[in-house]
Amino acid sequence: MLVADLRSYLSKRLGLPVSVFQLFGVTTSNHDRELVRQPTSTKNGTSNKKIELYDNNTLDYYGIELGSTLRLDLWDGWRELIVSAISGK
């Protein structure tokens, strides 16, 4: 499956335009070192690595399997707009 297909599916399910979010894979292994964009910290102090998922690649390219953790981040500005819309401000 292409990342673009997953993003389209999520867009339909969430009701968000594809252009307002990006997907990241989260890994704790070192085998994806060349794919890592920025490390993140978890509550228990371990370090996870965020891997930006590009539309033209397959999920297999990033080693994403059933049960893998993905993170959806909204682009700057959209987060505030969506939170304000949900809260009725």
N, C-alpha and C positions, 0 to 999 in steps of 0.2 A: 504494500500500500504506500502511495506517495504521501508525503507530509501535506501537500496541497489538498489531497482528498480528505485527510483527517481534519484540516482546518475548515474545509467547506462543511463537513458534517457537524463540527462544533458550532459553526456559525448558524446553521439551521436550527440546531437544538437550543442554543442559548439566545438566539434572536439578536446577535451582534454582527455587524459587518465584519468581514474577514480582515479589512484594513485596520481595525482598531486593536488587534491583539497579535501577539507572537507566542510561539510555543518553545518551551525549553525541555530538554530531557535532564533528569537529575541522576548523577552517578556518584558512587563512592569509590569506584575502582580507578586505577591509574592507567588502564589500557586505552582510555579515550583522551589521553593527555593532549594530543594535537587538536582535538575538537573543542576543548574547553575554552569558554569565553571568560568566565569569571567565577571564582569560588564563592560559596555561600556558607553561612554557619547555621547549625541546627541548635535546637534548645538544649540538647545534651552535650554540646561542645564539639561534636565531630564536624568535619568539613566535607560538604558535598560540593560537587562541581556542576555548574549549569552549562548545558550544551545547547546552543541555539539551533533549532531545527529549521532547515531551509526547504522551501516548497518543492524544489526539483529533485530532492533526494528521497529515498525510500526509508521507512522506519527501520528496516534491516540494516541499512548503512550505519545507523547510529546505535545498533545493538538493542533496539527497543523491542521488547517481547510483551506478551500478555502478562499483565501484573506490574509492568514497569511504571515508575512514577514520572508523570509529566507535569509541567507547570505552565499555566497560561498567564501571561502578563499583558496588561493593557498599556497602550502607548500613553505617554505623558499627556495630561489634559483630559483624556477620556475617563480615567478613573474618577476624577472629581465630578465630572458631568454625570456619570452613571450613578455614583453614590448620592449625589444631590437629587437626581430623578427618582431614585428608589425611596429616599427619605422624604420626598415631597417638598423640598426647599426651592 
